[in-house]
Amino acid sequence: MEKFLKLNIAGSGADSGFKLIPINNIMEIKQESITVIQIFYQNIASAGIGGGGTLSGGGDGTIAALTQESMVQSLKITLASDAYDSFSWKNFLNDSIETAMTLSWQHPVFTPGAYPKSAASGNPPTTISSIVTGVKLAGIQS
């Protein structure tokens, strides 16, 4: 059964409000900085590199080989303010995922409690300014 974290994107734009983040098949969570967290999922596809997924001719009647690379789905979470330390969000997400996975099948969505503290004063929680979905080469996870 698919499980999700329900995270709140602060602000008043079209992307603000709650967003469901799938937590099954997460391969790695990286806190790249105090404002950027990347979530990487297991391999999802292979794609042609340089040819857009098509075979290209060599001009002399030969066909160049199509290079295949594994791609992984990624989520980039950007915070509106600096986190308290460089591991707070990574630890927060890991703990939230662990809690969500222990819940019964009747609870596929888990809404974590207070977000990690901000660096500004250490007291108010940080907020999420955006969550962007994308894909990256499996070997380039940064």
N, C-alpha and C positions, 0 to 999 in steps of 0.2 A: 504494500500500500504506500502510495506517495505521501510524504510528510512535508510540511511547510513551516517556515518562520514568517510571522506577520510583523513587518517593520514599518515604521511611520516616517515618511518623507516630509520634512518641515517646509513651510512656505505657503504661498497662495497660488502657485502656478498650476498648470494642467497635470503635472506629475505629482503634485502634493497629495498627501493622504497615505493610507495604508497600501503596502505592496506585499504580495506573497512571494517568498523566496523558496524554491524547492531545495530540500536538504538531502534527498536521496542521491547517491552517486557523487557526492563531493569528494574530490581527490585531495584538495589542499586549500587552506586559507592562509593568505599572506597579508600582513599589515605592512604595506610598502612605505608608509610614512604615518605621521600622526593625523593625517587627514584622508588617507586613501587605503582602502582594504580591497583586496582582490580575492574572489572565490573562484576556484577552478574545478570543473567537473571532469568525469572520466571521458575518454575519447568518444567523440560523437560522429566523426565522418572523416573521409579522406578527400582531399581536393587537389586538383592539378595546380602546379606552381608555374607561373609564367604564361601558361596557355589558356587560363580560364577554364580548365577542365576539358579542353579539346586537343586533338592531335594536330601538330603543325607540320607542314611540308618543308623540306629542306631546299626546295628549288630545283633539285636534280632528280626528282621523282622518288626520293626516299622520304620516309616519315620519321621525324624525331620522336624519341620516346617521351612519354608523358611522365613527369616526376610526380609522385604521390607523396603527400605529407599528411600526417595525422593532425587533426584539429581538435581542440577542446573548447567547450562552451565556457564563458567566463562572465562573472558579474563584477562590476567595479562600483564600490560604494564610496561616495565622497561625502565627507563630513563638513558641516557648515562652520565648525570651529575646531581648533586643535584638541585632540584627545589628551587626557592627563599624562599618559606615557605611551611608549611605542608598542606596547603589547596589550593594552587594555581592551581594544575592540576585538582583536584576534581571540583573546581569552573569553571575552563576553560571548562571541558567536559560537566558539567551541562548547562552552557551558550550556548555551541555549539549545544547540543542536543535540547535545547529550540528553538534556531534559526532554526535548520534543520526541526523541526516538524511544524513550522509555514509556511514553504515554500510550494508552490503548488505541486500537484501530478506530474507535469512535471519536477520537480527538486528533484529526489529521493536521490541524493548525494550532501552533503554539505562539502566543504573543508574549515575548519576554518582558520582564519588568523594567525598571529604570535603566537607561543607557549609561555607559561609563561616564565618569566625570570629565568636565572640560579642563583644559590647562589654565584658562584665564584665572579662575578663582579656586578651582578644585572642587567646587560644590555643585553648581548646576550641571545637569547632564549635557553631553554633546548631542547634537541633532544631525540627522542625515539630510544633505542637500540634494543628492541624486543617487539613483541606482541605475546603471546602464548595462544592458546585456550585449555581449559580443562573442567573438570567437578569436582564438589565438593559436598559433602553431604550438604543438605539444611541447617542443623543445624551448619555446620562448615564453616562459610564464613569469612575466614581470611587467 
